[in-house]
Structure formats: structure tokens, C-alpha cells
């Protein structure tokens, strides 16, 4: 089931619930059935208008994460710059296709297919290897909803322990997305933590294997 289908079903369920609640209350109050029908329809109209407004009003969501990886900064940068590794490390990414350009180079584009049915177009908009990488992704939905634009900035700082990676994501979306983000906050945080741990484990294992190989 796609995300769009899911939220259509949720909206239909809410509309039916609003109608039935208002209809029941008005009926129990002793008013006539026609009046109860009108009241129920009015409740549905109000809820539908509110839903439309939440699909149009812009909202910004900011998330920031930090993790320390015991691996060289150059290796970490190379790993995060290549989008083709995303399906392996990120549960919600199904596939990455149509890569045009070299990973980590400004102007490189690709398309990311998500498990919820959304397709994002991504582009590298800033690259300072091995210090900073900025990727902009967007999804252009059908009218009347606004486009979703996500700008993800990753900065890397070399430390005695390895590399400190800071990930800052700014999502320009609509009010509906903010509500969804609040409702799914724990699940989203769990997925991000899993992805970060997978990235860290892979890079640290690779760094250990390189150290174990004696110089020729």
C-alpha cells in the first residue's frame, strides 16, 4: 500500500467517524433525522476543509543527528557520497536508479524509490570532500498539494577517535507532514538510529580489516 493510498483511507475513516459521531449526538439530543443528517454533513465539510488547509500550509521540519565513527574521514565521506549504498543501509529506501554523474560531485542526480511509494529526485548541491556534502531531494505531488523539498547537510570532522559525522536535515513540506512526523517520531528515530549504526559498523569493520593487513 502506498503512502497516498494509506492517507486517503485514513481521511475517509475520519470523515465517516465525524459524521457518525455528530449524527449520533444530534439524534440523542432529540432532534429530527433530517437535521441530524445536515449536522453530520456539516461536520464532514469542516473536516475536509481542514484537511485541505493542512495539505497547503507550508511547514518546516528540522532534524539533527551526530555519531562518531572509528574510521578515516575520507572513507566516511566516500561512503555517504555514494547513493547506491542507501538500500543496504536504509530500510525505507527500496532502490536508487538513474544515477547521472559521479558520486559526491556537484550536479550529480539520481532517483530514490521509497517503500511508501514516494519517488524522490536527488541532486548534490554542495561538495567539499572530505569535509561537507549537501544533497537536495524533492517530490512533486499532484495539485493542490505542495512539493516536498529535503536538504540534507553532512559535515565531517576528523577526531582522535576517527570521524565525527553531523547530519542535519531540513524538510520543507506541509502541515500534514509535521503532524505525521509527530505521530511517527519514535519509528522514524528508530530507523535513523538503525541506519547510522549500520553505516558505522560497516566502516569500522572495513577500517579494522585494512589495519589488519600488513604493509607490503
C-alpha positions as CSV (number, residue, x, y, z in Angstrom):
1,X,0.0,0.0,0.0
2,X,1.4,3.4,-1.0
3,X,1.6,6.3,1.4
4,X,-1.0,8.2,-0.7
5,X,-3.5,5.3,-0.5
6,X,-2.9,4.9,3.2
7,X,-3.7,8.6,4.0
8,X,-6.7,8.6,1.7
9,X,-8.1,5.6,3.7
10,X,-7.3,7.4,6.9
11,X,-9.1,10.6,5.7
12,X,-12.2,8.6,4.6
13,X,-12.2,6.9,8.0
14,X,-12.0,10.2,9.8
15,X,-14.8,11.7,7.7
16,X,-17.1,8.7,8.4
17,X,-16.2,8.9,12.1
18,X,-17.0,12.6,12.3
19,X,-20.3,12.1,10.5
20,X,-21.4,9.2,12.7
21,X,-20.4,11.0,16.0
22,X,-22.2,14.2,15.1
23,X,-25.3,12.3,13.8
24,X,-25.5,10.2,16.9
25,X,-25.2,13.2,19.3
26,X,-27.8,15.2,17.4
27,X,-30.2,12.2,17.3
28,X,-29.8,11.5,21.0
29,X,-30.5,15.2,21.7
30,X,-34.0,14.6,20.3
31,X,-33.7,16.5,17.0
32,X,-35.1,15.2,13.8
33,X,-33.3,12.8,11.4
34,X,-33.0,15.3,8.6
35,X,-31.4,17.9,10.9
36,X,-29.0,15.2,12.2
37,X,-28.1,14.4,8.6
38,X,-27.4,18.1,7.9
39,X,-25.3,18.4,11.0
40,X,-23.3,15.3,10.1
41,X,-22.7,16.6,6.6
42,X,-21.5,19.9,8.0
43,X,-19.0,18.1,10.2
44,X,-17.7,16.2,7.2
45,X,-17.3,19.5,5.3
46,X,-15.4,21.2,8.1
47,X,-13.1,18.3,8.4
48,X,-12.5,18.1,4.7
49,X,-11.7,21.8,4.5
50,X,-9.3,21.5,7.5
51,X,-7.6,18.6,5.7
52,X,-7.2,20.6,2.5
53,X,-5.7,23.5,4.5
54,X,-3.2,21.2,6.2
55,X,-2.2,20.0,2.7
56,X,-1.4,23.6,1.6
57,X,0.0,25.4,4.6
58,X,3.8,25.2,4.5
59,X,5.8,23.8,7.4
60,X,9.5,23.2,8.1
61,X,10.9,20.2,9.9
62,X,14.5,20.2,11.2
63,X,16.3,17.1,12.4
64,X,19.9,16.8,13.5
65,X,22.0,13.7,14.4
66,X,25.6,13.1,15.4
67,X,27.7,10.0,15.5
68,X,31.3,9.1,15.9
69,X,32.8,6.6,13.5
70,X,36.2,5.0,14.2
71,X,37.3,5.3,10.6
72,X,39.2,7.8,8.5
73,X,37.2,10.9,7.3
74,X,38.0,10.1,3.7
75,X,36.4,6.7,4.0
76,X,33.3,8.0,5.7
77,X,32.9,10.7,3.0
78,X,33.2,8.2,0.2
79,X,30.6,6.0,1.8
80,X,28.0,8.7,2.4
81,X,28.6,10.3,-1.1
82,X,27.6,7.1,-3.0
83,X,23.7,6.9,-3.0
84,X,23.8,3.4,-4.4
85,X,24.6,2.0,-0.9
86,X,21.3,3.5,0.5
87,X,19.1,0.5,0.0
88,X,21.5,-1.6,2.0
89,X,21.7,0.8,4.9
90,X,18.3,2.5,4.9
91,X,15.2,0.3,5.4
92,X,12.8,2.7,3.7
93,X,14.8,3.0,0.5
94,X,13.8,0.4,-2.0
95,X,16.1,1.3,-4.9
96,X,18.3,4.0,-6.3
97,X,18.1,4.5,-10.1
98,X,19.2,6.7,-13.0
99,X,22.4,7.9,-11.4
100,X,23.8,10.7,-13.7
101,X,27.3,11.8,-12.8
102,X,29.9,10.7,-10.2
103,X,29.0,10.3,-6.5
104,X,29.9,13.3,-4.4
105,X,30.2,15.7,-7.4
106,X,28.0,18.8,-7.6
107,X,25.3,18.4,-10.2
108,X,25.1,14.6,-9.9
109,X,21.4,13.4,-9.9
110,X,19.5,10.2,-9.2
111,X,16.1,8.9,-8.2
112,X,15.3,7.3,-4.9
113,X,12.3,4.9,-4.6
114,X,10.9,4.6,-1.1
115,X,8.9,1.8,0.5
116,X,5.8,4.0,0.9
117,X,5.6,4.6,-2.9
118,X,7.2,8.0,-2.9
119,X,9.8,8.8,-5.5
120,X,12.4,11.5,-4.8
121,X,14.7,13.2,-7.2
122,X,18.1,14.0,-5.6
123,X,20.9,16.2,-6.5
124,X,24.3,17.1,-5.0
125,X,24.2,20.9,-4.5
126,X,27.5,21.3,-2.5
127,X,30.5,19.2,-2.1
128,X,33.8,19.8,-0.2
129,X,35.4,16.4,0.2
130,X,36.1,15.2,2.8
131,X,34.5,17.9,4.9
132,X,31.0,18.6,3.7
133,X,28.3,17.2,1.5
134,X,24.8,18.7,0.8
135,X,22.1,16.8,-1.1
136,X,18.7,18.3,-2.1
137,X,15.8,15.9,-2.7
138,X,12.3,16.7,-3.8
139,X,9.0,15.2,-4.6
140,X,6.5,16.9,-6.9
141,X,3.0,15.8,-6.0
142,X,-0.1,16.5,-7.9
143,X,-2.1,19.7,-7.4
144,X,-3.2,21.0,-5.0
145,X,-0.5,19.7,-2.6
146,X,2.8,21.4,-2.2
147,X,6.1,19.9,-3.2
148,X,8.3,18.3,-0.5
149,X,11.9,19.5,-0.5
150,X,14.5,17.9,1.7
151,X,18.0,19.4,2.1
152,X,20.4,17.1,3.9
153,X,23.8,18.5,5.0
154,X,26.5,16.2,6.3
155,X,29.7,17.6,7.9
156,X,32.7,15.6,8.8
157,X,35.3,16.5,11.5
158,X,38.4,14.4,12.0
159,X,38.9,13.4,15.7
160,X,41.5,11.3,17.5
161,X,38.8,8.6,17.6
162,X,38.1,8.8,13.9
163,X,35.4,10.9,12.4
164,X,32.5,12.9,13.9
165,X,29.6,13.0,11.4
166,X,26.8,15.5,11.8
167,X,23.7,15.1,9.8
168,X,21.3,18.0,9.5
169,X,18.0,17.5,7.6
170,X,15.7,20.4,6.8
171,X,12.4,19.3,5.2
172,X,10.2,22.0,3.6
173,X,6.7,20.3,3.4
174,X,3.2,21.0,4.6
175,X,1.4,20.9,7.9
176,X,0.2,17.3,7.3
177,X,3.8,16.1,7.2
178,X,4.6,17.8,10.5
179,X,1.6,16.0,12.1
180,X,2.7,12.7,10.6
181,X,6.2,13.3,11.8
182,X,5.0,13.9,15.3
183,X,2.9,10.7,15.3
184,X,5.7,8.6,13.8
185,X,8.5,10.2,15.7
186,X,9.6,7.1,17.6
187,X,9.5,4.9,14.5
188,X,11.5,7.4,12.4
189,X,14.1,7.9,15.2
190,X,14.5,4.1,15.3
191,X,15.0,3.8,11.6
192,X,17.6,6.6,11.6
193,X,19.4,5.1,14.5
194,X,19.5,1.7,12.7
195,X,20.8,3.2,9.5
196,X,23.5,5.2,11.4
197,X,24.6,2.1,13.3
198,X,24.7,0.1,10.1
199,X,26.9,2.8,8.4
200,X,29.2,2.9,11.5
201,X,29.6,-0.8,11.8
202,X,30.4,-1.3,8.1
203,X,33.0,1.5,8.1
204,X,34.6,0.5,11.4
205,X,34.8,-3.2,10.2
206,X,36.4,-2.0,6.9
207,X,38.9,0.2,8.8
208,X,39.9,-2.7,11.1
209,X,40.4,-5.0,8.1
210,X,42.7,-2.5,6.5
211,X,44.7,-2.2,9.7
212,X,45.0,-6.0,9.9
213,X,46.6,-6.2,6.5
214,X,50.4,-5.9,7.0
215,X,52.2,-3.4,4.7
216,X,53.9,-4.9,1.7
